Amino acid sequence: MGDLLPENRQIWVRAFYGFNPEEAGYIGFTHEAQREDMLTKMKDGDLVLIYGAVDSLTDTDLQRQALGFMEVKLERCHDLDRQTEESRKWKLDHGFQDRWTYGLKVVRAWRVTNRVHIKTIAPIAYDSKKRFERTTKAVLLEPDEKRRALSHHVRQVNVYGEPPIAADELVSGYMNDLLKPSKGIPPSFGDRTSTHEDGENHLYLMKLSADAEALLGKAGPHVGKALVKIGRSNDPNRRLKEVNGGFPDRAVCRWELKHNQPFEDGETAHNYETELKELFAREFTSQAGEFYTGDWSAIERAFQTFCFSKIPKILAAAGKAMGVK
């Protein structure tokens, strides 16, 4: 089941109060008929994307946010067989002992590491007409919604009821990549010589010259927000030309290089780039990869503050003082 390619999996979306496969290793249904209906529609290896329900039981900052993926095995189970004592107590404390008792087993799970509104991923599945189905069973994502869902960064977590995975073996990465079978490096023969020179590398911040809807569409929480790209390069101006090379000459918007900060070598810049992406994933809305949307002033301030914090020292001579360019 774990060897299924991404294109061979269906992805469903389901609302719940949180994402805790470490304590509850199943997808639950209140009525047996609901589970049986889903059994006729699902396949082994399907993924269920959980998002935070709009309810007082959901932490405010998790509501409407994509929280994580669960990989389903079409094997019936009872809630008590796949729950920790803490999870059982939570249900009892809230008077939910008769809810979500009919389960399907979950065998693997991944927590979404960035903040992303579920409507950004699944505007069709999130239609208000499908609210009841999303909260009682699950709604199937359309192909474009599935593609967006799989583009987000995740971190694997343990699933209660399944063999535990050591912390250093829990994988992280983009969901689409993690579902692909790993491939070995093909053999090559003959002499080969190469020289790699390290040197100054920059973190950069690029901004689309138009609002985010120019590329992401006219509906969604990104409307009116800035769309930015962050990254690392030993030549930010060359990189700007490369990313703008994909636009036609008559395009009404372009990427603009707003800021860049040099660091002494590629490894240092790479490590800082990883930290910066984690920061942006927490503070802004990820649009997958190196792209984020949010308030421009807040994005600019976050980038400048981060870079300033990483500068080892500031020289006394004003003309030589390092700073974000």
C-alpha positions in Angstrom: 0.0 0.0 0.0 2.9 2.4 0.8 4.2 1.9 -2.7 1.2 3.4 -4.5 2.2 6.3 -6.7 0.6 9.7 -5.9 -1.5 9.6 -9.1 -3.0 6.3 -8.1 -4.3 7.6 -4.8 -7.6 9.4 -4.1 -7.5 12.3 -1.6 -10.4 13.1 0.6 -11.0 16.1 2.9 -12.5 15.8 6.3 -13.1 18.4 9.1 -12.2 17.6 12.7 -11.3 19.4 15.9 -7.6 18.6 15.5 -5.1 16.2 14.1 -3.8 13.5 16.6 -3.0 10.2 14.9 -0.5 9.6 17.7 -3.5 9.1 20.0 -6.2 7.9 17.6 -5.1 5.7 14.7 -8.4 5.6 12.8 -10.9 7.6 10.8 -14.2 7.5 12.7 -17.8 7.6 11.7 -20.8 8.1 14.0 -23.1 5.8 12.1 -22.1 2.4 10.7 -23.9 3.3 7.4 -21.6 6.2 6.9 -18.5 3.9 7.2 -20.0 1.4 4.9 -20.7 4.0 2.3 -17.1 5.2 2.4 -15.9 1.6 2.1 -17.6 1.5 -1.3 -15.9 4.7 -2.5 -12.4 4.4 -1.0 -9.4 2.4 -1.9 -6.5 1.1 0.1 -3.9 3.8 0.2 -6.3 6.7 -0.1 -5.4 9.8 1.9 -7.7 11.8 4.1 -6.7 15.5 4.5 -7.8 16.7 7.9 -8.5 20.4 8.5 -9.5 22.2 11.6 -13.3 22.5 12.0 -14.9 25.9 12.7 -15.9 25.1 16.3 -15.1 26.2 19.8 -13.3 22.8 20.4 -10.8 23.6 17.7 -7.9 26.0 18.6 -8.6 29.3 17.0 -5.3 29.3 15.0 -6.1 25.8 13.6 -9.6 26.5 12.3 -9.9 26.2 8.6 -6.2 25.2 8.4 -5.0 22.0 6.7 -3.6 20.0 9.5 -2.4 16.7 8.2 -2.8 13.5 6.0 -3.9 10.1 7.1 -3.3 7.0 4.9 -6.3 4.6 5.1 -6.4 0.9 5.1 -9.9 -0.5 4.2 -10.1 -2.6 7.4 -12.9 -2.0 9.9 -12.1 -1.3 13.5 -13.7 0.0 16.7 -12.6 3.3 18.2 -11.6 1.7 21.5 -9.1 -0.6 19.7 -7.2 2.4 18.2 -7.2 5.0 21.0 -4.9 5.9 23.8 -6.4 6.3 27.3 -6.1 10.1 26.9 -8.1 10.1 23.7 -10.8 8.0 25.2 -11.0 10.3 28.2 -11.3 13.3 25.9 -14.3 11.8 24.2 -15.9 10.9 27.6 -15.2 14.4 29.0 -17.0 16.0 26.1 -19.9 13.5 26.0 -18.8 12.1 22.7 -18.6 8.4 23.7 -21.2 7.5 21.0 -19.5 9.5 18.2 -17.0 8.2 15.7 -17.1 4.7 17.0 -17.1 3.0 13.6 -13.6 3.2 12.3 -11.3 2.5 9.3 -7.7 1.9 10.2 -5.0 4.5 9.6 -1.6 3.1 8.9 0.6 6.2 8.2 0.2 9.9 8.9 1.9 13.2 8.1 1.4 16.6 9.8 1.4 19.7 7.5 4.2 22.0 8.6 3.0 25.2 7.1 -0.1 27.3 7.6 -2.5 27.0 4.7 -6.2 27.7 4.6 -8.2 24.7 3.4 -10.0 26.8 0.8 -6.6 27.6 -0.8 -6.2 23.9 -1.4 -9.7 22.8 -2.0 -12.1 25.6 -3.0 -14.6 23.1 -4.6 -14.6 20.6 -1.8 -14.9 23.4 0.7 -18.1 24.7 -0.8 -20.7 25.3 1.9 -23.1 22.8 0.3 -20.7 20.0 1.2 -20.2 21.0 4.8 -22.3 18.2 6.2 -20.5 15.6 4.1 -17.1 17.0 5.1 -18.0 16.7 8.8 -19.7 13.3 8.8 -17.8 11.3 6.1 -15.4 13.0 3.6 -15.4 14.8 0.3 -13.2 13.7 -2.7 -10.8 16.3 -4.0 -10.8 17.3 -7.7 -7.5 16.7 -9.7 -6.4 20.3 -9.3 -7.2 20.3 -5.6 -5.3 17.0 -5.2 -2.2 18.5 -6.9 -2.3 21.5 -4.6 -2.7 19.2 -1.5 0.3 17.1 -2.4 2.5 20.2 -2.9 2.7 21.0 0.8 5.5 20.3 3.2 4.8 17.6 5.8 6.5 15.8 8.6 5.6 12.1 9.3 4.2 11.2 12.7 3.6 7.9 14.5 0.1 6.3 14.3 -1.4 4.7 17.4 -1.9 1.0 16.9 0.8 0.7 14.3 4.5 -0.3 14.9 6.3 2.8 16.3 8.8 4.6 14.1 12.0 5.9 15.6 12.2 9.7 15.7 15.2 9.8 13.4 13.4 7.7 10.8 10.3 9.9 10.6 10.6 11.5 7.2 9.8 15.0 6.1 9.4 16.7 2.8 6.8 17.6 0.2 3.9 15.2 0.2 4.1 14.4 -3.5 7.8 13.5 -3.2 7.4 11.3 0.0 4.7 9.2 -1.8 7.0 8.4 -4.7 9.2 5.2 -4.5 12.8 6.1 -4.0 15.1 5.6 -6.9 18.7 4.6 -6.9 21.3 6.6 -8.8 21.9 5.1 -12.2 25.5 3.8 -12.8 27.9 5.8 -14.9 31.3 4.9 -16.3 34.5 6.6 -17.4 36.7 9.4 -16.0 35.0 12.4 -14.6 36.5 15.6 -13.3 34.6 18.5 -11.7 35.5 21.5 -9.6 33.1 23.2 -7.2 34.1 26.5 -5.7 32.3 27.7 -2.6 31.9 31.4 -1.9 29.5 34.1 -1.0 25.8 33.1 -1.1 22.7 35.3 -0.7 19.3 34.8 0.9 16.9 36.7 -1.3 13.3 38.0 -1.1 11.4 38.5 -4.4 7.9 40.0 -4.7 5.4 39.7 -7.6 4.8 43.2 -9.0 1.0 42.5 -8.8 -1.2 41.1 -6.1 -1.3 37.4 -5.5 -4.5 36.9 -7.5 -2.7 37.7 -10.7 -1.2 34.2 -10.5 -3.3 32.3 -7.9 -6.8 33.2 -9.1 -9.5 35.7 -8.2 -10.9 33.8 -5.2 -9.4 32.7 -1.9 -7.7 34.2 1.2 -4.7 35.3 -1.0 -6.7 38.0 -2.7 -5.1 41.4 -2.1 -2.0 39.8 -0.5 1.6 40.0 -1.6 3.0 36.9 -3.3 6.7 36.4 -2.5 9.5 34.0 -3.3 12.4 33.3 -0.9 15.5 31.4 -1.7 19.3 31.2 -1.9 21.7 32.0 -4.8 25.3 33.0 -5.4 24.0 35.6 -7.9 20.5 36.9 -7.0 20.3 39.1 -10.1 20.9 36.1 -12.4 18.4 34.1 -10.4 15.8 37.0 -11.0 16.4 36.7 -14.7 15.9 33.0 -14.6 12.5 33.1 -12.7 11.2 35.9 -14.9 12.3 33.9 -18.0 9.1 31.9 -17.7 6.9 34.9 -18.3 5.9 36.0 -21.8 7.3 39.4 -22.9 3.8 41.0 -22.7 3.1 39.7 -19.2 1.5 42.3 -16.9 3.6 41.3 -13.9 7.1 40.2 -13.1 9.2 39.2 -10.1 11.1 42.0 -8.4 14.2 41.4 -6.3 13.4 43.4 -3.1 16.1 42.3 -0.7 19.1 40.1 -0.5 21.6 39.4 2.2 25.1 37.9 1.6 26.7 35.2 3.8 30.1 33.8 3.7 29.5 30.4 2.1 26.9 28.1 0.6 26.5 25.9 3.6 25.8 28.8 5.9 23.3 30.3 3.5 21.6 26.9 3.0 21.1 26.4 6.7 19.7 29.9 7.1 17.4 29.4 4.1 15.9 26.3 5.8 15.3 28.3 9.0 13.8 31.2 7.0 11.4 28.8 5.2 10.3 27.4 8.6 9.7 30.9 9.9 7.7 31.9 6.8 5.6 28.7 7.0 4.6 29.6 10.6 4.0 33.3 10.0 2.5 33.4 6.5 0.5 31.3 4.1 2.5 28.8 2.1 1.7 28.4 -1.6 4.0 25.4 -1.8 7.7 25.3 -2.4 9.4 28.7 -1.8 6.2 30.8 -2.3 4.2 32.6 0.4 1.4 35.1 0.6 0.7 37.6 3.3 0.9 41.3 4.2 3.8 42.8 2.4 5.0 45.0 5.3 5.0 42.0 7.6 6.8 39.8 5.1 9.5 42.5 4.5 10.0 43.1 8.2 10.2 39.3 8.9 12.9 38.9 6.2 14.9 41.9 7.3 14.7 40.9 11.0 15.8 37.4 10.3 18.8 38.4 8.2 19.9 41.0 10.7 19.8 38.4 13.4 22.2 36.2 11.4 24.8 38.8 10.7 27.8 37.9 12.9 28.9 41.5 13.5 28.5 45.0 12.3 31.6 47.0 11.6 32.1 50.3 13.2 32.7 52.2 10.0 29.4 53.2 8.7 30.4 52.8 5.0 31.3 49.2 5.7 28.4 48.2 7.9 26.7 45.0 6.7 23.0 45.1 6.3 20.1 43.8 4.2 20.3 45.2 0.7 
